[in-house]
Amino acid sequence: MTRPAARTRLVVAAVVIAVLLALGAVTSRTTAAWTDTAVFTAPASSGTWGPQESCEILSATSAVLGTCQIVSVTKTNEWSQAAPGTVPRDGGVQMAIALQGSRLSSGRVRLTVDLSRLQGSAHRWSWSSGDVTSWDAVVERWEPPMLTLRTYDVGRTPVAAQFSVRQG
């Protein structure tokens, strides 16, 4: 490239930059004509938020024969070195889940219970930190604090379960 061509390109570039800077200096910023904030709300009950408490009486083939009610979730035993009112890092709680229903004696039971309903415990349990076992039922689903059990025996109430935590 020759010197005059290079010099011409340099001058053209300088003029373009000067024009752009001049346009930026004389024009004002664009703003929206409508600046009110919009607020939207929806009721929290408009969706399903995970498992809900339920109690079903099942036949031997797992057909639903009827429904039952979860009356209470009560502590029967607990152990921990943690002070009362605190969240134990090691320990457990045994509980009785009392059921009520007119056809309990005619079938097994599948129940989904919220363990945060636990009454009588001296501790605040971190449900997501442990596991649940049961002597009376199969644990079908554990989505803390929601627990789904299917009983072995016909008409078994209360249903016993144990929550254990060991965080080291």
Phi and psi restraints in degrees (value plus and minus 20) as a CYANA .aco file:
   2 THR   PHI    -104.9   -64.9
   2 THR   PSI     142.1   182.1
   3 ARG   PHI     -81.8   -41.8
   3 ARG   PSI     -63.6   -23.6
   4 PRO   PHI     -84.1   -44.1
   4 PRO   PSI     -57.9   -17.9
   5 ALA   PHI     -86.7   -46.7
   5 ALA   PSI     -62.1   -22.1
   6 ALA   PHI     -84.9   -44.9
   6 ALA   PSI     -62.0   -22.0
   7 ARG   PHI     -84.9   -44.9
   7 ARG   PSI     -58.7   -18.7
   8 THR   PHI     -83.7   -43.7
   8 THR   PSI     -64.5   -24.5
   9 ARG   PHI     -83.6   -43.6
   9 ARG   PSI     -58.1   -18.1
  10 LEU   PHI     -85.1   -45.1
  10 LEU   PSI     -61.3   -21.3
  11 VAL   PHI     -86.6   -46.6
  11 VAL   PSI     -62.6   -22.6
  12 VAL   PHI     -83.0   -43.0
  12 VAL   PSI     -62.6   -22.6
  13 ALA   PHI     -83.0   -43.0
  13 ALA   PSI     -61.2   -21.2
  14 ALA   PHI     -85.1   -45.1
  14 ALA   PSI     -59.7   -19.7
  15 VAL   PHI     -86.3   -46.3
  15 VAL   PSI     -62.6   -22.6
  16 VAL   PHI     -81.3   -41.3
  16 VAL   PSI     -65.6   -25.6
  17 ILE   PHI     -82.8   -42.8
  17 ILE   PSI     -61.8   -21.8
  18 ALA   PHI     -84.0   -44.0
  18 ALA   PSI     -61.2   -21.2
  19 VAL   PHI     -84.2   -44.2
  19 VAL   PSI     -64.2   -24.2
  20 LEU   PHI     -82.9   -42.9
  20 LEU   PSI     -61.4   -21.4
  21 LEU   PHI     -85.4   -45.4
  21 LEU   PSI     -59.2   -19.2
  22 ALA   PHI     -86.8   -46.8
  22 ALA   PSI     -60.6   -20.6
  23 LEU   PHI     -84.3   -44.3
  23 LEU   PSI     -60.0   -20.0
  24 GLY   PHI     -84.4   -44.4
  24 GLY   PSI     -52.5   -12.5
  25 ALA   PHI     -96.8   -56.8
  25 ALA   PSI     -49.7    -9.7
  26 VAL   PHI    -116.1   -76.1
  26 VAL   PSI     -35.7     4.3
  27 THR   PHI    -113.8   -73.8
  27 THR   PSI     129.9   169.9
  28 SER   PHI    -118.4   -78.4
  28 SER   PSI     141.6   181.6
  29 ARG   PHI     -89.0   -49.0
  29 ARG   PSI     125.4   165.4
  30 THR   PHI    -106.4   -66.4
  30 THR   PSI     113.8   153.8
  31 THR   PHI    -146.3  -106.3
  31 THR   PSI     137.6   177.6
  32 ALA   PHI     -93.7   -53.7
  32 ALA   PSI     124.7   164.7
  33 ALA   PHI     -94.2   -54.2
  33 ALA   PSI     -45.8    -5.8
  34 TRP   PHI    -141.0  -101.0
  34 TRP   PSI      98.7   138.7
  35 THR   PHI    -142.1  -102.1
  35 THR   PSI      -8.9    31.1
  36 ASP   PHI     -87.0   -47.0
  36 ASP   PSI     121.6   161.6
  37 THR   PHI    -100.0   -60.0
  37 THR   PSI     126.2   166.2
  38 ALA   PHI    -123.7   -83.7
  38 ALA   PSI     117.1   157.1
  39 VAL   PHI    -143.2  -103.2
  39 VAL   PSI     108.5   148.5
  40 PHE   PHI    -139.7   -99.7
  40 PHE   PSI     119.8   159.8
  41 THR   PHI    -154.1  -114.1
  41 THR   PSI     135.5   175.5
  42 ALA   PHI    -164.7  -124.7
  42 ALA   PSI     124.0   164.0
  43 PRO   PHI     -86.2   -46.2
  43 PRO   PSI     123.0   163.0
  44 ALA   PHI     -87.3   -47.3
  44 ALA   PSI     -39.1     0.9
  45 SER   PHI    -102.8   -62.8
  45 SER   PSI     -12.6    27.4
  46 SER   PHI    -100.7   -60.7
  46 SER   PSI     -15.3    24.7
  47 GLY   PHI    -170.7  -130.7
  47 GLY   PSI     154.3   194.3
  48 THR   PHI    -116.4   -76.4
  48 THR   PSI     108.7   148.7
  49 TRP   PHI    -129.5   -89.5
  49 TRP   PSI      10.0    50.0
  50 GLY   PHI      93.0   133.0
  50 GLY   PSI    -189.6  -149.6
  51 PRO   PHI     -82.6   -42.6
  51 PRO   PSI     122.2   162.2
  52 GLN   PHI    -131.4   -91.4
  52 GLN   PSI     133.9   173.9
  53 GLU   PHI     -82.3   -42.3
  53 GLU   PSI     118.8   158.8
  54 SER   PHI    -177.0  -137.0
  54 SER   PSI     142.4   182.4
  55 CYS   PHI    -170.2  -130.2
  55 CYS   PSI      99.5   139.5
  56 GLU   PHI    -146.2  -106.2
  56 GLU   PSI     120.8   160.8
  57 ILE   PHI    -115.3   -75.3
  57 ILE   PSI     107.4   147.4
  58 LEU   PHI    -134.3   -94.3
  58 LEU   PSI     128.5   168.5
  59 SER   PHI    -100.5   -60.5
  59 SER   PSI     159.3   199.3
  60 ALA   PHI     -82.6   -42.6
  60 ALA   PSI     -43.9    -3.9
  61 THR   PHI    -117.4   -77.4
  61 THR   PSI      -8.7    31.3
  62 SER   PHI      51.2    91.2
  62 SER   PSI      -3.1    36.9
  63 ALA   PHI     -95.6   -55.6
  63 ALA   PSI     122.2   162.2
  64 VAL   PHI     -96.3   -56.3
  64 VAL   PSI     100.0   140.0
  65 LEU   PHI    -113.4   -73.4
  65 LEU   PSI     -45.7    -5.7
  66 GLY   PHI     156.6   196.6
  66 GLY   PSI    -192.6  -152.6
  67 THR   PHI    -138.1   -98.1
  67 THR   PSI     144.0   184.0
  68 CYS   PHI    -160.1  -120.1
  68 CYS   PSI     157.4   197.4
  69 GLN   PHI    -142.2  -102.2
  69 GLN   PSI     124.1   164.1
  70 ILE   PHI    -108.1   -68.1
  70 ILE   PSI      94.3   134.3
  71 VAL   PHI    -104.2   -64.2
  71 VAL   PSI     -65.3   -25.3
  72 SER   PHI    -180.8  -140.8
  72 SER   PSI     141.2   181.2
  73 VAL   PHI    -147.8  -107.8
  73 VAL   PSI      87.7   127.7
  74 THR   PHI    -142.5  -102.5
  74 THR   PSI     118.2   158.2
  75 LYS   PHI     -87.3   -47.3
  75 LYS   PSI     112.5   152.5
  76 THR   PHI    -129.7   -89.7
  76 THR   PSI     -43.3    -3.3
  77 ASN   PHI    -184.9  -144.9
  77 ASN   PSI     128.9   168.9
  78 GLU   PHI    -173.2  -133.2
  78 GLU   PSI     135.5   175.5
  79 TRP   PHI    -166.3  -126.3
  79 TRP   PSI     119.1   159.1
  80 SER   PHI    -197.5  -157.5
  80 SER   PSI     132.1   172.1
  81 GLN   PHI    -107.3   -67.3
  81 GLN   PSI     -27.2    12.8
  82 ALA   PHI     -92.7   -52.7
  82 ALA   PSI     130.6   170.6
  83 ALA   PHI     -87.8   -47.8
  83 ALA   PSI     128.0   168.0
  84 PRO   PHI     -75.1   -35.1
  84 PRO   PSI     122.7   162.7
  85 GLY   PHI      65.8   105.8
  85 GLY   PSI     -24.7    15.3
  86 THR   PHI    -124.0   -84.0
  86 THR   PSI     154.6   194.6
  87 VAL   PHI    -116.0   -76.0
  87 VAL   PSI      91.2   131.2
  88 PRO   PHI     -88.1   -48.1
  88 PRO   PSI     122.5   162.5
  89 ARG   PHI    -115.5   -75.5
  89 ARG   PSI     -31.7     8.3
  90 ASP   PHI    -171.1  -131.1
  90 ASP   PSI     108.2   148.2
  91 GLY   PHI     128.8   168.8
  91 GLY   PSI    -181.5  -141.5
  92 GLY   PHI    -192.8  -152.8
  92 GLY   PSI     151.7   191.7
  93 VAL   PHI    -163.7  -123.7
  93 VAL   PSI     113.6   153.6
  94 GLN   PHI    -120.7   -80.7
  94 GLN   PSI     124.8   164.8
  95 MET   PHI    -161.3  -121.3
  95 MET   PSI     137.1   177.1
  96 ALA   PHI    -135.5   -95.5
  96 ALA   PSI     107.5   147.5
  97 ILE   PHI    -126.2   -86.2
  97 ILE   PSI      85.4   125.4
  98 ALA   PHI    -104.1   -64.1
  98 ALA   PSI     115.1   155.1
  99 LEU   PHI    -139.4   -99.4
  99 LEU   PSI     137.2   177.2
 100 GLN   PHI    -162.6  -122.6
 100 GLN   PSI     115.8   155.8
 101 GLY   PHI     158.1   198.1
 101 GLY   PSI     131.9   171.9
 102 SER   PHI     -95.2   -55.2
 102 SER   PSI     -40.4    -0.4
 103 ARG   PHI    -135.9   -95.9
 103 ARG   PSI       1.5    41.5
 104 LEU   PHI     -78.0   -38.0
 104 LEU   PSI     -53.7   -13.7
 105 SER   PHI     -95.6   -55.6
 105 SER   PSI     -25.8    14.2
 106 SER   PHI    -122.1   -82.1
 106 SER   PSI     -19.4    20.6
 107 GLY   PHI    -188.9  -148.9
 107 GLY   PSI     155.4   195.4
 108 ARG   PHI     -98.4   -58.4
 108 ARG   PSI     150.8   190.8
 109 VAL   PHI    -146.8  -106.8
 109 VAL   PSI     117.1   157.1
 110 ARG   PHI    -133.2   -93.2
 110 ARG   PSI     103.3   143.3
 111 LEU   PHI    -152.0  -112.0
 111 LEU   PSI     124.0   164.0
 112 THR   PHI    -137.0   -97.0
 112 THR   PSI     100.2   140.2
 113 VAL   PHI    -148.4  -108.4
 113 VAL   PSI     125.9   165.9
 114 ASP   PHI    -111.0   -71.0
 114 ASP   PSI      87.6   127.6
 115 LEU   PHI     -88.3   -48.3
 115 LEU   PSI     -33.6     6.4
 116 SER   PHI     -88.7   -48.7
 116 SER   PSI     -28.5    11.5
 117 ARG   PHI     -96.4   -56.4
 117 ARG   PSI     -25.9    14.1
 118 LEU   PHI     -69.0   -29.0
 118 LEU   PSI     107.3   147.3
 119 GLN   PHI    -129.6   -89.6
 119 GLN   PSI     123.5   163.5
 120 GLY   PHI      71.9   111.9
 120 GLY   PSI     -18.2    21.8
 121 SER   PHI    -104.8   -64.8
 121 SER   PSI     122.7   162.7
 122 ALA   PHI    -105.8   -65.8
 122 ALA   PSI     -25.0    15.0
 123 HIS   PHI    -140.8  -100.8
 123 HIS   PSI     143.6   183.6
 124 ARG   PHI    -123.3   -83.3
 124 ARG   PSI      86.8   126.8
 125 TRP   PHI    -104.0   -64.0
 125 TRP   PSI     117.4   157.4
 126 SER   PHI    -110.2   -70.2
 126 SER   PSI      71.6   111.6
 127 TRP   PHI     -78.3   -38.3
 127 TRP   PSI     -53.9   -13.9
 128 SER   PHI     -94.7   -54.7
 128 SER   PSI     -25.0    15.0
 129 SER   PHI    -117.8   -77.8
 129 SER   PSI     -17.1    22.9
 130 GLY   PHI    -163.7  -123.7
 130 GLY   PSI    -188.7  -148.7
 131 ASP   PHI    -148.0  -108.0
 131 ASP   PSI     141.7   181.7
 132 VAL   PHI    -140.2  -100.2
 132 VAL   PSI     119.1   159.1
 133 THR   PHI    -148.9  -108.9
 133 THR   PSI     143.1   183.1
 134 SER   PHI    -168.7  -128.7
 134 SER   PSI     124.1   164.1
 135 TRP   PHI    -112.4   -72.4
 135 TRP   PSI     -39.4     0.6
 136 ASP   PHI    -120.4   -80.4
 136 ASP   PSI     -27.9    12.1
 137 ALA   PHI    -176.3  -136.3
 137 ALA   PSI     143.6   183.6
 138 VAL   PHI    -111.2   -71.2
 138 VAL   PSI     112.7   152.7
 139 VAL   PHI     -99.2   -59.2
 139 VAL   PSI      90.1   130.1
 140 GLU   PHI    -106.8   -66.8
 140 GLU   PSI     -52.1   -12.1
 141 ARG   PHI    -176.3  -136.3
 141 ARG   PSI     116.0   156.0
 142 TRP   PHI    -150.7  -110.7
 142 TRP   PSI      81.7   121.7
 143 GLU   PHI    -145.5  -105.5
 143 GLU   PSI      63.2   103.2
 144 PRO   PHI     -65.6   -25.6
 144 PRO   PSI     114.5   154.5
 145 PRO   PHI    -110.6   -70.6
 145 PRO   PSI      -6.7    33.3
 146 MET   PHI    -106.0   -66.0
 146 MET   PSI     112.2   152.2
 147 LEU   PHI    -147.3  -107.3
 147 LEU   PSI     110.7   150.7
 148 THR   PHI    -134.1   -94.1
 148 THR   PSI     104.4   144.4
 149 LEU   PHI    -142.8  -102.8
 149 LEU   PSI     131.3   171.3
 150 ARG   PHI    -145.9  -105.9
 150 ARG   PSI      98.7   138.7
 151 THR   PHI     -91.8   -51.8
 151 THR   PSI     132.5   172.5
 152 TYR   PHI    -100.6   -60.6
 152 TYR   PSI     -63.9   -23.9
 153 ASP   PHI    -115.5   -75.5
 153 ASP   PSI     130.1   170.1
 154 VAL   PHI     -94.6   -54.6
 154 VAL   PSI     112.8   152.8
 155 GLY   PHI      50.3    90.3
 155 GLY   PSI      -0.5    39.5
 156 ARG   PHI     -96.3   -56.3
 156 ARG   PSI      95.7   135.7
 157 THR   PHI    -173.1  -133.1
 157 THR   PSI     115.8   155.8
 158 PRO   PHI     -94.9   -54.9
 158 PRO   PSI     139.5   179.5
 159 VAL   PHI    -111.8   -71.8
 159 VAL   PSI     107.7   147.7
 160 ALA   PHI    -112.5   -72.5
 160 ALA   PSI     120.6   160.6
 161 ALA   PHI    -166.2  -126.2
 161 ALA   PSI     140.4   180.4
 162 GLN   PHI    -156.1  -116.1
 162 GLN   PSI     113.0   153.0
 163 PHE   PHI    -127.5   -87.5
 163 PHE   PSI     110.7   150.7
 164 SER   PHI    -148.5  -108.5
 164 SER   PSI     121.5   161.5
 165 VAL   PHI    -152.7  -112.7
 165 VAL   PSI     118.3   158.3
 166 ARG   PHI    -166.8  -126.8
 166 ARG   PSI      83.1   123.1
 167 GLN   PHI    -125.3   -85.3
 167 GLN   PSI      -7.9    32.1
